[in-house]
């Protein structure tokens, strides 16, 4: 099914997020030239957009999974585990 993200998209999200974190560290160190910094920033914007799309797809998938038979969504507030 083309509408559902595969596990590859999850792996791609993790890879993009790790690369984004690396770029941020490189930029924060302040040792890149202006041209390198601009390139890293441009790549970071692309990675951020990729991550946002993956998160949106995951959100849509979750909504499909919790959709009730009548078409309405089951609304359950998130309660973090107090033991964590």
C-alpha atoms as one frame of an Amber mdcrd trajectory, in Angstrom:
protein
   0.000   0.000   0.000   1.420   3.342  -1.052  -0.451   5.341   1.600   1.230
   3.688   4.566   4.839   4.508   5.452   7.140   1.526   5.487   9.770   0.677
   8.046  12.222   2.174   5.543  10.678   5.604   6.131  11.187   5.127   9.865
  14.824   4.246   9.265  15.120   7.246   6.938  13.671   9.473   9.669  16.233
   8.198  12.179  19.050   8.676   9.666  17.871  12.211   8.822  17.540  13.111
  12.491  21.034  11.829  13.277  22.466  13.762  10.327  20.629  16.891  11.453
  22.070  16.544  14.963  25.560  16.165  13.465  25.095  19.307  11.371  23.964
  21.267  14.423  27.056  20.142  16.366  29.300  21.161  13.456  27.649  24.565
  13.213  27.799  25.130  16.971  31.543  24.470  17.015  32.000  27.504  14.779
  34.909  26.017  12.826  33.190  25.890   9.424  33.808  28.508   6.772  30.913
  30.723   5.746  30.377  28.660   2.603  30.445  25.402   4.587  28.052  26.879
   7.154  25.613  27.929   4.441  25.796  24.468   2.883  25.215  22.827   6.267
  22.290  25.152   6.960  20.762  24.389   3.564  21.139  20.655   4.163  19.672
  21.085   7.650  16.573  22.798   6.266  16.059  19.916   3.828  16.536  17.331
   6.573  14.114  19.206   8.832  11.475  19.154   6.107  12.080  15.436   5.522
  11.664  14.758   9.251   8.482  16.835   9.405   7.007  14.880   6.497   7.892
  11.563   8.152   6.296  12.698  11.427   3.163  13.831   9.595   2.944  10.433
   7.863   3.343   8.683  11.228   0.616  10.886  12.722  -1.733  10.003   9.857
  -0.954   6.327  10.292  -1.716   6.535  14.016  -5.009   8.287  13.266  -5.942
   5.444  10.896  -5.091   2.871  13.541  -7.247   4.491  16.236 -10.161   5.341
  13.957 -13.391   3.828  15.212 -15.805   1.815  13.081 -18.157   4.802  12.683
 -15.310   6.871  11.231 -14.736   9.021  14.305 -11.375   9.122  16.019 -10.855
   7.672  19.443  -9.579  10.510  21.601  -7.345   9.302  24.399  -5.142  11.888
  26.087  -1.501  10.959  26.492  -0.552  10.077  30.053   3.185   9.656  30.555
   4.304   6.721  32.642   4.918   8.093  36.129   7.501   5.354  36.798   9.703
   6.392  33.858
